[in-house]
Amino acid sequence: EDSSWHSIVLLPNHILDNSPSKQDDIDPETEKIHRIFGAELIQEAGILLRLPQVVMCTGQTILQRFFYRKSLMKFDAFSVAMSC
């Protein structure tokens, strides 16, 4: 059993290993690319808006947590990033 802090603090392993996108047959590499794209988009928007780094990190965290509950099949990363 993995007892590292990140699997306890963030989300249980059964959620981390079985995202809704994975259940919709989106391969893990594609999901990873879209998640990274969304996080970079939030970072770039935050820089342009001259927001504090903590605000951008919060938006990126919300994006990641959103995609542990909803699938990329139903929600594209660009729209979700812009709403975070």
N, C-alpha and C positions, 0 to 999 in steps of 0.2 A: 504494500500500500504506500502511495506517495504522501508523505506527511510534510512536504515543503510548504512554507507559509503562503505562497501565491495560490495554491490550490484550495487553501482553507479560507483565505481572506476574500478572494475575488468571487469565484463561483465553484460549486462542486464539480468534480471531474466528469460526472455523467452529463452535465450541461456543456462543459468545455469541449468534450469529445463528440457531442452529437448536436451540432447547431441546426436550426431549421433549414438553413441553406444546404447543409449536407443531406438532410432528409429529403430535400427537393432535387437530389442528384447533381448538385453543383460541386465540382471537384474542389478539394481544399486549397489548391494553388490559386484557382480563380477567385475564391472567397478571400484569400489572403491579399491578392492584388487589389481587389475592390475596397477592402478595409483600409489598406495603406493609402490608396487614392483618396478616400474620404478623409482620413486623418491629415494628409498633406493639404487637402483643399481647405480644411478648417484652419490649419496653421497659416496658409497663405492669406486667407481672408482676414484672420486676426492681425497679421502684420500690416496689411493694407489699412485696416481700421485702427491701428495703433492700440490694440488691446493688450492688457497685461498677459504674460505667459500663462498664469494660472487660469485665466478665462479660456484660453485655447486648449489647455490640458483638460479642463472640465468638459468642453465640447467634444473632444476626442474620446474621452471616457464614456460619455453618453452615447456616442456613435457605436463604440464597441459593444456596450451593454445592449443597445437596441438590436444589433444583429445576433445576439445570443438568444433573442426572443422572436425575431422576425426574419424572414427569408429574403435573400437578394432577388429571388424570383418575383417577389411581390413589391419590393421597395428598392429602387436603385440607390447606389451609394451617393451620387451627386445630390439628389433631393434630400436625402437624410442628412448629409453633411451640412447643407445650407440651412436646414432647420435646427441644427444643433448650435 
